[in-house]
Amino acid sequence: MDSLFGIGGNELIIILILAMLVLGPEKVVRSARAIGKLIRDIKSYLTSLTGELKAELDVLDEIKEIKDLKIK
């Protein structure tokens, strides 16, 4: 993975320096933590959602198999 959202390493460093100048070091750290927590929460939600969808699709497959057996 060479870039994050189309942003290369050099651009990311410039953005971080500008953020530090605008927000200050303490707010940058707080903001980074908040963004990290948000990303973790989103990943957790998506993992949970994926698991639930897979379980539902498995149930639908089982129902289809039972229906196919009854038809034959």
PDB file of N, H, CA, C and O in Angstrom:
ATOM      1  N   MET A   1       0.856  -1.171   0.000  1.00  0.00           N
ATOM      2  CA  MET A   1       0.000   0.000   0.000  1.00  0.00           C
ATOM      3  C   MET A   1       0.894   1.221   0.000  1.00  0.00           C
ATOM      4  O   MET A   1       1.530   1.530   1.008  1.00  0.00           O
ATOM      5  N   ASP A   2       0.946   1.916  -1.121  1.00  0.00           N
ATOM      6  H   ASP A   2       0.429   1.665  -1.940  1.00  0.00           H
ATOM      7  CA  ASP A   2       1.822   3.065  -1.253  1.00  0.00           C
ATOM      8  C   ASP A   2       1.190   4.354  -0.771  1.00  0.00           C
ATOM      9  O   ASP A   2       1.902   5.297  -0.424  1.00  0.00           O
ATOM     10  N   SER A   3      -0.121   4.414  -0.743  1.00  0.00           N
ATOM     11  H   SER A   3      -0.699   3.648  -1.025  1.00  0.00           H
ATOM     12  CA  SER A   3      -0.763   5.661  -0.352  1.00  0.00           C
ATOM     13  C   SER A   3      -2.016   5.380   0.471  1.00  0.00           C
ATOM     14  O   SER A   3      -2.596   4.296   0.417  1.00  0.00           O
ATOM     15  N   LEU A   4      -2.403   6.379   1.219  1.00  0.00           N
ATOM     16  H   LEU A   4      -1.932   7.259   1.263  1.00  0.00           H
ATOM     17  CA  LEU A   4      -3.600   6.297   2.045  1.00  0.00           C
ATOM     18  C   LEU A   4      -4.607   7.279   1.471  1.00  0.00           C
ATOM     19  O   LEU A   4      -4.399   8.491   1.531  1.00  0.00           O
ATOM     20  N   PHE A   5      -5.697   6.762   0.914  1.00  0.00           N
ATOM     21  H   PHE A   5      -5.866   5.778   0.865  1.00  0.00           H
ATOM     22  CA  PHE A   5      -6.725   7.592   0.279  1.00  0.00           C
ATOM     23  C   PHE A   5      -6.132   8.472  -0.824  1.00  0.00           C
ATOM     24  O   PHE A   5      -6.562   9.609  -1.017  1.00  0.00           O
ATOM     25  N   GLY A   6      -5.151   7.942  -1.538  1.00  0.00           N
ATOM     26  H   GLY A   6      -4.802   7.018  -1.381  1.00  0.00           H
ATOM     27  CA  GLY A   6      -4.543   8.693  -2.630  1.00  0.00           C
ATOM     28  C   GLY A   6      -3.537   9.727  -2.158  1.00  0.00           C
ATOM     29  O   GLY A   6      -3.075  10.550  -2.949  1.00  0.00           O
ATOM     30  N   ILE A   7      -3.193   9.694  -0.877  1.00  0.00           N
ATOM     31  H   ILE A   7      -3.569   9.026  -0.235  1.00  0.00           H
ATOM     32  CA  ILE A   7      -2.235  10.649  -0.325  1.00  0.00           C
ATOM     33  C   ILE A   7      -0.938   9.901  -0.058  1.00  0.00           C
ATOM     34  O   ILE A   7      -0.922   8.922   0.688  1.00  0.00           O
ATOM     35  N   GLY A   8       0.137  10.356  -0.662  1.00  0.00           N
ATOM     36  H   GLY A   8       0.125  11.151  -1.268  1.00  0.00           H
ATOM     37  CA  GLY A   8       1.435   9.725  -0.467  1.00  0.00           C
ATOM     38  C   GLY A   8       2.074  10.135   0.847  1.00  0.00           C
ATOM     39  O   GLY A   8       1.522  10.949   1.587  1.00  0.00           O
ATOM     40  N   GLY A   9       3.225   9.576   1.131  1.00  0.00           N
ATOM     41  H   GLY A   9       3.673   8.915   0.529  1.00  0.00           H
ATOM     42  CA  GLY A   9       3.931   9.853   2.379  1.00  0.00           C
ATOM     43  C   GLY A   9       4.306  11.312   2.550  1.00  0.00           C
ATOM     44  O   GLY A   9       4.133  11.882   3.627  1.00  0.00           O
ATOM     45  N   ASN A  10       4.824  11.921   1.483  1.00  0.00           N
ATOM     46  H   ASN A  10       4.965  11.458   0.608  1.00  0.00           H
ATOM     47  CA  ASN A  10       5.232  13.332   1.579  1.00  0.00           C
ATOM     48  C   ASN A  10       4.037  14.240   1.840  1.00  0.00           C
ATOM     49  O   ASN A  10       4.120  15.155   2.659  1.00  0.00           O
ATOM     50  N   GLU A  11       2.941  13.997   1.158  1.00  0.00           N
ATOM     51  H   GLU A  11       2.873  13.254   0.493  1.00  0.00           H
ATOM     52  CA  GLU A  11       1.741  14.819   1.369  1.00  0.00           C
ATOM     53  C   GLU A  11       1.210  14.656   2.783  1.00  0.00           C
ATOM     54  O   GLU A  11       0.764  15.621   3.403  1.00  0.00           O
ATOM     55  N   LEU A  12       1.262  13.422   3.292  1.00  0.00           N
ATOM     56  H   LEU A  12       1.624  12.637   2.788  1.00  0.00           H
ATOM     57  CA  LEU A  12       0.786  13.154   4.646  1.00  0.00           C
ATOM     58  C   LEU A  12       1.621  13.912   5.680  1.00  0.00           C
ATOM     59  O   LEU A  12       1.075  14.460   6.638  1.00  0.00           O
ATOM     60  N   ILE A  13       2.924  13.944   5.494  1.00  0.00           N
ATOM     61  H   ILE A  13       3.368  13.499   4.716  1.00  0.00           H
ATOM     62  CA  ILE A  13       3.803  14.677   6.410  1.00  0.00           C
ATOM     63  C   ILE A  13       3.478  16.166   6.380  1.00  0.00           C
ATOM     64  O   ILE A  13       3.432  16.813   7.427  1.00  0.00           O
ATOM     65  N   ILE A  14       3.255  16.710   5.195  1.00  0.00           N
ATOM     66  H   ILE A  14       3.293  16.184   4.344  1.00  0.00           H
ATOM     67  CA  ILE A  14       2.902  18.130   5.080  1.00  0.00           C
ATOM     68  C   ILE A  14       1.578  18.412   5.775  1.00  0.00           C
ATOM     69  O   ILE A  14       1.446  19.417   6.474  1.00  0.00           O
ATOM     70  N   ILE A  15       0.600  17.536   5.590  1.00  0.00           N
ATOM     71  H   ILE A  15       0.707  16.720   5.022  1.00  0.00           H
ATOM     72  CA  ILE A  15      -0.702  17.717   6.252  1.00  0.00           C
ATOM     73  C   ILE A  15      -0.535  17.672   7.764  1.00  0.00           C
ATOM     74  O   ILE A  15      -1.141  18.478   8.471  1.00  0.00           O
ATOM     75  N   LEU A  16       0.273  16.747   8.275  1.00  0.00           N
ATOM     76  H   LEU A  16       0.766  16.093   7.700  1.00  0.00           H
ATOM     77  CA  LEU A  16       0.489  16.654   9.718  1.00  0.00           C
ATOM     78  C   LEU A  16       1.190  17.895  10.270  1.00  0.00           C
ATOM     79  O   LEU A  16       0.844  18.374  11.350  1.00  0.00           O
ATOM     80  N   ILE A  17       2.163  18.410   9.542  1.00  0.00           N
ATOM     81  H   ILE A  17       2.444  18.021   8.665  1.00  0.00           H
ATOM     82  CA  ILE A  17       2.853  19.634   9.980  1.00  0.00           C
ATOM     83  C   ILE A  17       1.885  20.808   9.994  1.00  0.00           C
ATOM     84  O   ILE A  17       1.876  21.589  10.946  1.00  0.00           O
ATOM     85  N   LEU A  18       1.070  20.943   8.951  1.00  0.00           N
ATOM     86  H   LEU A  18       1.077  20.308   8.178  1.00  0.00           H
ATOM     87  CA  LEU A  18       0.081  22.028   8.920  1.00  0.00           C
ATOM     88  C   LEU A  18      -0.938  21.885  10.047  1.00  0.00           C
ATOM     89  O   LEU A  18      -1.322  22.874  10.670  1.00  0.00           O
ATOM     90  N   ALA A  19      -1.375  20.655  10.307  1.00  0.00           N
ATOM     91  H   ALA A  19      -1.063  19.851   9.800  1.00  0.00           H
ATOM     92  CA  ALA A  19      -2.324  20.432  11.397  1.00  0.00           C
ATOM     93  C   ALA A  19      -1.705  20.823  12.729  1.00  0.00           C
ATOM     94  O   ALA A  19      -2.380  21.403  13.579  1.00  0.00           O
ATOM     95  N   MET A  20      -0.431  20.513  12.920  1.00  0.00           N
ATOM     96  H   MET A  20       0.118  20.042  12.230  1.00  0.00           H
ATOM     97  CA  MET A  20       0.227  20.860  14.164  1.00  0.00           C
ATOM     98  C   MET A  20       0.356  22.373  14.315  1.00  0.00           C
ATOM     99  O   MET A  20       0.221  22.908  15.415  1.00  0.00           O
ATOM    100  N   LEU A  21       0.617  23.051  13.210  1.00  0.00           N
ATOM    101  H   LEU A  21       0.727  22.616  12.317  1.00  0.00           H
ATOM    102  CA  LEU A  21       0.730  24.508  13.267  1.00  0.00           C
ATOM    103  C   LEU A  21      -0.622  25.154  13.546  1.00  0.00           C
ATOM    104  O   LEU A  21      -0.703  26.122  14.303  1.00  0.00           O
ATOM    105  N   VAL A  22      -1.681  24.625  12.939  1.00  0.00           N
ATOM    106  H   VAL A  22      -1.615  23.840  12.325  1.00  0.00           H
ATOM    107  CA  VAL A  22      -3.012  25.221  13.086  1.00  0.00           C
ATOM    108  C   VAL A  22      -3.636  24.842  14.430  1.00  0.00           C
ATOM    109  O   VAL A  22      -4.149  25.706  15.141  1.00  0.00           O
ATOM    110  N   LEU A  23      -3.593  23.568  14.778  1.00  0.00           N
ATOM    111  H   LEU A  23      -3.176  22.866  14.201  1.00  0.00           H
ATOM    112  CA  LEU A  23      -4.278  23.087  15.976  1.00  0.00           C
ATOM    113  C   LEU A  23      -3.406  23.102  17.225  1.00  0.00           C
ATOM    114  O   LEU A  23      -3.918  23.235  18.337  1.00  0.00           O
ATOM    115  N   GLY A  24      -2.130  22.969  17.056  1.00  0.00           N
ATOM    116  H   GLY A  24      -1.714  22.861  16.153  1.00  0.00           H
ATOM    117  CA  GLY A  24      -1.241  22.831  18.199  1.00  0.00           C
ATOM    118  C   GLY A  24      -1.002  21.365  18.483  1.00  0.00           C
ATOM    119  O   GLY A  24      -1.824  20.518  18.131  1.00  0.00           O
ATOM    120  N   PRO A  25       0.111  21.060  19.115  1.00  0.00           N
ATOM    121  CA  PRO A  25       0.485  19.658  19.326  1.00  0.00           C
ATOM    122  C   PRO A  25      -0.525  18.867  20.162  1.00  0.00           C
ATOM    123  O   PRO A  25      -0.788  17.702  19.866  1.00  0.00           O
ATOM    124  N   GLU A  26      -1.091  19.484  21.199  1.00  0.00           N
ATOM    125  H   GLU A  26      -0.877  20.431  21.440  1.00  0.00           H
ATOM    126  CA  GLU A  26      -2.018  18.755  22.065  1.00  0.00           C
ATOM    127  C   GLU A  26      -3.298  18.383  21.322  1.00  0.00           C
ATOM    128  O   GLU A  26      -3.790  17.262  21.454  1.00  0.00           O
ATOM    129  N   LYS A  27      -3.833  19.310  20.548  1.00  0.00           N
ATOM    130  H   LYS A  27      -3.433  20.220  20.441  1.00  0.00           H
ATOM    131  CA  LYS A  27      -5.074  19.033  19.826  1.00  0.00           C
ATOM    132  C   LYS A  27      -4.843  18.038  18.697  1.00  0.00           C
ATOM    133  O   LYS A  27      -5.734  17.256  18.367  1.00  0.00           O
ATOM    134  N   VAL A  28      -3.661  18.063  18.106  1.00  0.00           N
ATOM    135  H   VAL A  28      -2.937  18.698  18.374  1.00  0.00           H
ATOM    136  CA  VAL A  28      -3.363  17.094  17.048  1.00  0.00           C
ATOM    137  C   VAL A  28      -3.374  15.684  17.632  1.00  0.00           C
ATOM    138  O   VAL A  28      -3.924  14.763  17.029  1.00  0.00           O
ATOM    139  N   VAL A  29      -2.766  15.517  18.804  1.00  0.00           N
ATOM    140  H   VAL A  29      -2.319  16.265  19.294  1.00  0.00           H
ATOM    141  CA  VAL A  29      -2.733  14.201  19.443  1.00  0.00           C
ATOM    142  C   VAL A  29      -4.153  13.766  19.807  1.00  0.00           C
ATOM    143  O   VAL A  29      -4.541  12.624  19.559  1.00  0.00           O
ATOM    144  N   ARG A  30      -4.925  14.682  20.395  1.00  0.00           N
ATOM    145  H   ARG A  30      -4.610  15.610  20.596  1.00  0.00           H
ATOM    146  CA  ARG A  30      -6.313  14.364  20.759  1.00  0.00           C
ATOM    147  C   ARG A  30      -7.126  14.005  19.514  1.00  0.00           C
ATOM    148  O   ARG A  30      -7.902  13.049  19.523  1.00  0.00           O
ATOM    149  N   SER A  31      -6.941  14.773  18.453  1.00  0.00           N
ATOM    150  H   SER A  31      -6.310  15.549  18.446  1.00  0.00           H
ATOM    151  CA  SER A  31      -7.669  14.516  17.209  1.00  0.00           C
ATOM    152  C   SER A  31      -7.272  13.168  16.612  1.00  0.00           C
ATOM    153  O   SER A  31      -8.126  12.421  16.134  1.00  0.00           O
ATOM    154  N   ALA A  32      -5.985  12.861  16.640  1.00  0.00           N
ATOM    155  H   ALA A  32      -5.292  13.468  17.028  1.00  0.00           H
ATOM    156  CA  ALA A  32      -5.510  11.584  16.105  1.00  0.00           C
ATOM    157  C   ALA A  32      -6.109  10.417  16.891  1.00  0.00           C
ATOM    158  O   ALA A  32      -6.495   9.404  16.310  1.00  0.00           O
ATOM    159  N   ARG A  33      -6.183  10.567  18.223  1.00  0.00           N
ATOM    160  H   ARG A  33      -5.868  11.391  18.695  1.00  0.00           H
ATOM    161  CA  ARG A  33      -6.793   9.511  19.040  1.00  0.00           C
ATOM    162  C   ARG A  33      -8.267   9.346  18.696  1.00  0.00           C
ATOM    163  O   ARG A  33      -8.765   8.227  18.583  1.00  0.00           O
ATOM    164  N   ALA A  34      -8.962  10.473  18.530  1.00  0.00           N
ATOM    165  H   ALA A  34      -8.557  11.383  18.622  1.00  0.00           H
ATOM    166  CA  ALA A  34     -10.387  10.405  18.204  1.00  0.00           C
ATOM    167  C   ALA A  34     -10.599   9.755  16.837  1.00  0.00           C
ATOM    168  O   ALA A  34     -11.522   8.960  16.662  1.00  0.00           O
ATOM    169  N   ILE A  35      -9.760  10.087  15.887  1.00  0.00           N
ATOM    170  H   ILE A  35      -9.010  10.733  16.029  1.00  0.00           H
ATOM    171  CA  ILE A  35      -9.861   9.493  14.551  1.00  0.00           C
ATOM    172  C   ILE A  35      -9.556   7.996  14.613  1.00  0.00           C
ATOM    173  O   ILE A  35     -10.231   7.192  13.969  1.00  0.00           O
ATOM    174  N   GLY A  36      -8.539   7.629  15.389  1.00  0.00           N
ATOM    175  H   GLY A  36      -7.991   8.282  15.912  1.00  0.00           H
ATOM    176  CA  GLY A  36      -8.212   6.206  15.559  1.00  0.00           C
ATOM    177  C   GLY A  36      -9.361   5.433  16.176  1.00  0.00           C
ATOM    178  O   GLY A  36      -9.672   4.325  15.739  1.00  0.00           O
ATOM    179  N   LYS A  37      -9.997   6.012  17.197  1.00  0.00           N
ATOM    180  H   LYS A  37      -9.744   6.912  17.552  1.00  0.00           H
ATOM    181  CA  LYS A  37     -11.149   5.361  17.836  1.00  0.00           C
ATOM    182  C   LYS A  37     -12.299   5.232  16.848  1.00  0.00           C
ATOM    183  O   LYS A  37     -12.961   4.196  16.797  1.00  0.00           O
ATOM    184  N   LEU A  38     -12.540   6.269  16.068  1.00  0.00           N
ATOM    185  H   LEU A  38     -12.002   7.111  16.109  1.00  0.00           H
ATOM    186  CA  LEU A  38     -13.604   6.224  15.064  1.00  0.00           C
ATOM    187  C   LEU A  38     -13.346   5.113  14.053  1.00  0.00           C
ATOM    188  O   LEU A  38     -14.262   4.368  13.704  1.00  0.00           O
ATOM    189  N   ILE A  39     -12.125   4.997  13.590  1.00  0.00           N
ATOM    190  H   ILE A  39     -11.381   5.602  13.874  1.00  0.00           H
ATOM    191  CA  ILE A  39     -11.782   3.959  12.611  1.00  0.00           C
ATOM    192  C   ILE A  39     -11.950   2.573  13.230  1.00  0.00           C
ATOM    193  O   ILE A  39     -12.465   1.667  12.575  1.00  0.00           O
ATOM    194  N   ARG A  40     -11.517   2.392  14.501  1.00  0.00           N
ATOM    195  H   ARG A  40     -11.099   3.129  15.033  1.00  0.00           H
ATOM    196  CA  ARG A  40     -11.713   1.110  15.176  1.00  0.00           C
ATOM    197  C   ARG A  40     -13.188   0.775  15.312  1.00  0.00           C
ATOM    198  O   ARG A  40     -13.595  -0.364  15.085  1.00  0.00           O
ATOM    199  N   ASP A  41     -13.992   1.769  15.683  1.00  0.00           N
ATOM    200  H   ASP A  41     -13.661   2.695  15.867  1.00  0.00           H
ATOM    201  CA  ASP A  41     -15.430   1.538  15.829  1.00  0.00           C
ATOM    202  C   ASP A  41     -16.081   1.157  14.507  1.00  0.00           C
ATOM    203  O   ASP A  41     -16.935   0.272  14.461  1.00  0.00           O
ATOM    204  N   ILE A  42     -15.676   1.827  13.433  1.00  0.00           N
ATOM    205  H   ILE A  42     -14.982   2.546  13.470  1.00  0.00           H
ATOM    206  CA  ILE A  42     -16.227   1.519  12.110  1.00  0.00           C
ATOM    207  C   ILE A  42     -15.828   0.104  11.692  1.00  0.00           C
ATOM    208  O   ILE A  42     -16.660  -0.651  11.189  1.00  0.00           O
ATOM    209  N   LYS A  43     -14.555  -0.258  11.899  1.00  0.00           N
ATOM    210  H   LYS A  43     -13.879   0.355  12.308  1.00  0.00           H
ATOM    211  CA  LYS A  43     -14.107  -1.617  11.557  1.00  0.00           C
ATOM    212  C   LYS A  43     -14.872  -2.662  12.357  1.00  0.00           C
ATOM    213  O   LYS A  43     -15.277  -3.692  11.818  1.00  0.00           O
ATOM    214  N   SER A  44     -15.067  -2.394  13.643  1.00  0.00           N
ATOM    215  H   SER A  44     -14.738  -1.557  14.081  1.00  0.00           H
ATOM    216  CA  SER A  44     -15.806  -3.322  14.490  1.00  0.00           C
ATOM    217  C   SER A  44     -17.239  -3.472  14.004  1.00  0.00           C
ATOM    218  O   SER A  44     -17.761  -4.584  13.928  1.00  0.00           O
ATOM    219  N   TYR A  45     -17.867  -2.362  13.678  1.00  0.00           N
ATOM    220  H   TYR A  45     -17.443  -1.459  13.740  1.00  0.00           H
ATOM    221  CA  TYR A  45     -19.240  -2.396  13.172  1.00  0.00           C
ATOM    222  C   TYR A  45     -19.318  -3.180  11.865  1.00  0.00           C
ATOM    223  O   TYR A  45     -20.213  -4.006  11.691  1.00  0.00           O
ATOM    224  N   LEU A  46     -18.392  -2.928  10.954  1.00  0.00           N
ATOM    225  H   LEU A  46     -17.665  -2.257  11.095  1.00  0.00           H
ATOM    226  CA  LEU A  46     -18.411  -3.626   9.670  1.00  0.00           C
ATOM    227  C   LEU A  46     -18.155  -5.121   9.839  1.00  0.00           C
ATOM    228  O   LEU A  46     -18.761  -5.934   9.142  1.00  0.00           O
ATOM    229  N   THR A  47     -17.264  -5.488  10.757  1.00  0.00           N
ATOM    230  H   THR A  47     -16.771  -4.827  11.323  1.00  0.00           H
ATOM    231  CA  THR A  47     -17.006  -6.900  11.029  1.00  0.00           C
ATOM    232  C   THR A  47     -18.264  -7.572  11.569  1.00  0.00           C
ATOM    233  O   THR A  47     -18.623  -8.674  11.154  1.00  0.00           O
ATOM    234  N   SER A  48     -18.922  -6.894  12.494  1.00  0.00           N
ATOM    235  H   SER A  48     -18.630  -5.999  12.831  1.00  0.00           H
ATOM    236  CA  SER A  48     -20.162  -7.424  13.061  1.00  0.00           C
ATOM    237  C   SER A  48     -21.237  -7.555  11.986  1.00  0.00           C
ATOM    238  O   SER A  48     -21.921  -8.575  11.904  1.00  0.00           O
ATOM    239  N   LEU A  49     -21.378  -6.539  11.180  1.00  0.00           N
ATOM    240  H   LEU A  49     -20.822  -5.710  11.246  1.00  0.00           H
ATOM    241  CA  LEU A  49     -22.378  -6.550  10.117  1.00  0.00           C
ATOM    242  C   LEU A  49     -22.095  -7.667   9.116  1.00  0.00           C
ATOM    243  O   LEU A  49     -23.013  -8.364   8.683  1.00  0.00           O
ATOM    244  N   THR A  50     -20.837  -7.834   8.752  1.00  0.00           N
ATOM    245  H   THR A  50     -20.091  -7.268   9.103  1.00  0.00           H
ATOM    246  CA  THR A  50     -20.457  -8.890   7.815  1.00  0.00           C
ATOM    247  C   THR A  50     -20.795 -10.262   8.385  1.00  0.00           C
ATOM    248  O   THR A  50     -21.308 -11.123   7.671  1.00  0.00           O
ATOM    249  N   GLY A  51     -20.509 -10.469   9.675  1.00  0.00           N
ATOM    250  H   GLY A  51     -20.092  -9.769  10.255  1.00  0.00           H
ATOM    251  CA  GLY A  51     -20.819 -11.742  10.311  1.00  0.00           C
ATOM    252  C   GLY A  51     -22.313 -12.017  10.329  1.00  0.00           C
ATOM    253  O   GLY A  51     -22.747 -13.136  10.055  1.00  0.00           O
ATOM    254  N   GLU A  52     -23.101 -10.993  10.651  1.00  0.00           N
ATOM    255  H   GLU A  52     -22.749 -10.085  10.873  1.00  0.00           H
ATOM    256  CA  GLU A  52     -24.555 -11.165  10.679  1.00  0.00           C
ATOM    257  C   GLU A  52     -25.107 -11.465   9.288  1.00  0.00           C
ATOM    258  O   GLU A  52     -25.979 -12.320   9.134  1.00  0.00           O
ATOM    259  N   LEU A  53     -24.604 -10.768   8.288  1.00  0.00           N
ATOM    260  H   LEU A  53     -23.896 -10.074   8.413  1.00  0.00           H
ATOM    261  CA  LEU A  53     -25.066 -11.021   6.921  1.00  0.00           C
ATOM    262  C   LEU A  53     -24.696 -12.419   6.464  1.00  0.00           C
ATOM    263  O   LEU A  53     -25.494 -13.093   5.814  1.00  0.00           O
ATOM    264  N   LYS A  54     -23.484 -12.861   6.801  1.00  0.00           N
ATOM    265  H   LYS A  54     -22.835 -12.313   7.330  1.00  0.00           H
ATOM    266  CA  LYS A  54     -23.065 -14.214   6.427  1.00  0.00           C
ATOM    267  C   LYS A  54     -23.967 -15.247   7.091  1.00  0.00           C
ATOM    268  O   LYS A  54     -24.367 -16.225   6.460  1.00  0.00           O
ATOM    269  N   ALA A  55     -24.289 -15.030   8.369  1.00  0.00           N
ATOM    270  H   ALA A  55     -23.964 -14.235   8.882  1.00  0.00           H
ATOM    271  CA  ALA A  55     -25.167 -15.962   9.080  1.00  0.00           C
ATOM    272  C   ALA A  55     -26.540 -16.013   8.429  1.00  0.00           C
ATOM    273  O   ALA A  55     -27.103 -17.097   8.271  1.00  0.00           O
ATOM    274  N   GLU A  56     -27.084 -14.884   8.053  1.00  0.00           N
ATOM    275  H   GLU A  56     -26.627 -14.004   8.181  1.00  0.00           H
ATOM    276  CA  GLU A  56     -28.392 -14.845   7.396  1.00  0.00           C
ATOM    277  C   GLU A  56     -28.350 -15.530   6.035  1.00  0.00           C
ATOM    278  O   GLU A  56     -29.284 -16.244   5.669  1.00  0.00           O
ATOM    279  N   LEU A  57     -27.279 -15.317   5.291  1.00  0.00           N
ATOM    280  H   LEU A  57     -26.520 -14.738   5.588  1.00  0.00           H
ATOM    281  CA  LEU A  57     -27.156 -15.966   3.987  1.00  0.00           C
ATOM    282  C   LEU A  57     -27.021 -17.472   4.144  1.00  0.00           C
ATOM    283  O   LEU A  57     -27.537 -18.228   3.321  1.00  0.00           O
ATOM    284  N   ASP A  58     -26.331 -17.917   5.192  1.00  0.00           N
ATOM    285  H   ASP A  58     -25.912 -17.303   5.860  1.00  0.00           H
ATOM    286  CA  ASP A  58     -26.224 -19.357   5.452  1.00  0.00           C
ATOM    287  C   ASP A  58     -27.602 -19.955   5.739  1.00  0.00           C
ATOM    288  O   ASP A  58     -27.926 -21.044   5.265  1.00  0.00           O
ATOM    289  N   VAL A  59     -28.409 -19.230   6.521  1.00  0.00           N
ATOM    290  H   VAL A  59     -28.146 -18.345   6.906  1.00  0.00           H
ATOM    291  CA  VAL A  59     -29.766 -19.700   6.817  1.00  0.00           C
ATOM    292  C   VAL A  59     -30.579 -19.789   5.530  1.00  0.00           C
ATOM    293  O   VAL A  59     -31.306 -20.759   5.318  1.00  0.00           O
ATOM    294  N   LEU A  60     -30.458 -18.779   4.672  1.00  0.00           N
ATOM    295  H   LEU A  60     -29.868 -17.991   4.845  1.00  0.00           H
ATOM    296  CA  LEU A  60     -31.188 -18.806   3.398  1.00  0.00           C
ATOM    297  C   LEU A  60     -30.747 -19.970   2.528  1.00  0.00           C
ATOM    298  O   LEU A  60     -31.572 -20.593   1.860  1.00  0.00           O
ATOM    299  N   ASP A  61     -29.444 -20.274   2.529  1.00  0.00           N
ATOM    300  H   ASP A  61     -28.773 -19.768   3.072  1.00  0.00           H
ATOM    301  CA  ASP A  61     -28.951 -21.424   1.764  1.00  0.00           C
ATOM    302  C   ASP A  61     -29.532 -22.725   2.301  1.00  0.00           C
ATOM    303  O   ASP A  61     -29.906 -23.610   1.532  1.00  0.00           O
ATOM    304  N   GLU A  62     -29.604 -22.837   3.625  1.00  0.00           N
ATOM    305  H   GLU A  62     -29.300 -22.118   4.250  1.00  0.00           H
ATOM    306  CA  GLU A  62     -30.184 -24.044   4.222  1.00  0.00           C
ATOM    307  C   GLU A  62     -31.657 -24.183   3.852  1.00  0.00           C
ATOM    308  O   GLU A  62     -32.119 -25.282   3.546  1.00  0.00           O
ATOM    309  N   ILE A  63     -32.395 -23.078   3.880  1.00  0.00           N
ATOM    310  H   ILE A  63     -32.019 -22.185   4.129  1.00  0.00           H
ATOM    311  CA  ILE A  63     -33.808 -23.105   3.504  1.00  0.00           C
ATOM    312  C   ILE A  63     -33.962 -23.524   2.048  1.00  0.00           C
ATOM    313  O   ILE A  63     -34.854 -24.301   1.708  1.00  0.00           O
ATOM    314  N   LYS A  64     -33.093 -23.008   1.196  1.00  0.00           N
ATOM    315  H   LYS A  64     -32.368 -22.377   1.472  1.00  0.00           H
ATOM    316  CA  LYS A  64     -33.150 -23.365  -0.222  1.00  0.00           C
ATOM    317  C   LYS A  64     -32.867 -24.845  -0.408  1.00  0.00           C
ATOM    318  O   LYS A  64     -33.534 -25.508  -1.203  1.00  0.00           O
ATOM    319  N   GLU A  65     -31.876 -25.375   0.323  1.00  0.00           N
ATOM    320  H   GLU A  65     -31.335 -24.836   0.968  1.00  0.00           H
ATOM    321  CA  GLU A  65     -31.560 -26.808   0.211  1.00  0.00           C
ATOM    322  C   GLU A  65     -32.742 -27.662   0.671  1.00  0.00           C
ATOM    323  O   GLU A  65     -33.075 -28.660   0.033  1.00  0.00           O
ATOM    324  N   ILE A  66     -33.367 -27.272   1.768  1.00  0.00           N
ATOM    325  H   ILE A  66     -33.096 -26.460   2.286  1.00  0.00           H
ATOM    326  CA  ILE A  66     -34.537 -28.008   2.260  1.00  0.00           C
ATOM    327  C   ILE A  66     -35.664 -27.954   1.250  1.00  0.00           C
ATOM    328  O   ILE A  66     -36.325 -28.961   1.000  1.00  0.00           O
ATOM    329  N   LYS A  67     -35.889 -26.787   0.667  1.00  0.00           N
ATOM    330  H   LYS A  67     -35.352 -25.969   0.870  1.00  0.00           H
ATOM    331  CA  LYS A  67     -36.943 -26.631  -0.335  1.00  0.00           C
ATOM    332  C   LYS A  67     -36.652 -27.490  -1.555  1.00  0.00           C
ATOM    333  O   LYS A  67     -37.561 -28.118  -2.098  1.00  0.00           O
ATOM    334  N   ASP A  68     -35.390 -27.526  -1.997  1.00  0.00           N
ATOM    335  H   ASP A  68     -34.652 -27.016  -1.556  1.00  0.00           H
ATOM    336  CA  ASP A  68     -35.003 -28.350  -3.138  1.00  0.00           C
ATOM    337  C   ASP A  68     -35.202 -29.825  -2.850  1.00  0.00           C
ATOM    338  O   ASP A  68     -35.600 -30.582  -3.735  1.00  0.00           O
ATOM    339  N   LEU A  69     -34.925 -30.248  -1.605  1.00  0.00           N
ATOM    340  H   LEU A  69     -34.601 -29.633  -0.886  1.00  0.00           H
ATOM    341  CA  LEU A  69     -35.111 -31.663  -1.257  1.00  0.00           C
ATOM    342  C   LEU A  69     -36.593 -32.034  -1.258  1.00  0.00           C
ATOM    343  O   LEU A  69     -36.951 -33.144  -1.649  1.00  0.00           O
ATOM    344  N   LYS A  70     -37.451 -31.121  -0.826  1.00  0.00           N
ATOM    345  H   LYS A  70     -37.160 -30.219  -0.508  1.00  0.00           H
ATOM    346  CA  LYS A  70     -38.880 -31.403  -0.788  1.00  0.00           C
ATOM    347  C   LYS A  70     -39.467 -31.493  -2.195  1.00  0.00           C
ATOM    348  O   LYS A  70     -40.405 -32.255  -2.431  1.00  0.00           O
ATOM    349  N   ILE A  71     -38.925 -30.727  -3.114  1.00  0.00           N
ATOM    350  H   ILE A  71     -38.163 -30.108  -2.922  1.00  0.00           H
ATOM    351  CA  ILE A  71     -39.417 -30.732  -4.502  1.00  0.00           C
ATOM    352  C   ILE A  71     -39.082 -32.052  -5.175  1.00  0.00           C
ATOM    353  O   ILE A  71     -39.888 -32.562  -5.954  1.00  0.00           O
ATOM    354  N   LYS A  72     -37.931 -32.610  -4.901  1.00  0.00           N
ATOM    355  H   LYS A  72     -37.276 -32.196  -4.268  1.00  0.00           H
ATOM    356  CA  LYS A  72     -37.491 -33.850  -5.558  1.00  0.00           C
ATOM    357  C   LYS A  72     -38.197 -34.982  -4.983  1.00  0.00           C
ATOM    358  O   LYS A  72     -37.976 -36.121  -5.393  1.00  0.00           O
TER     359      LYS A  72
END
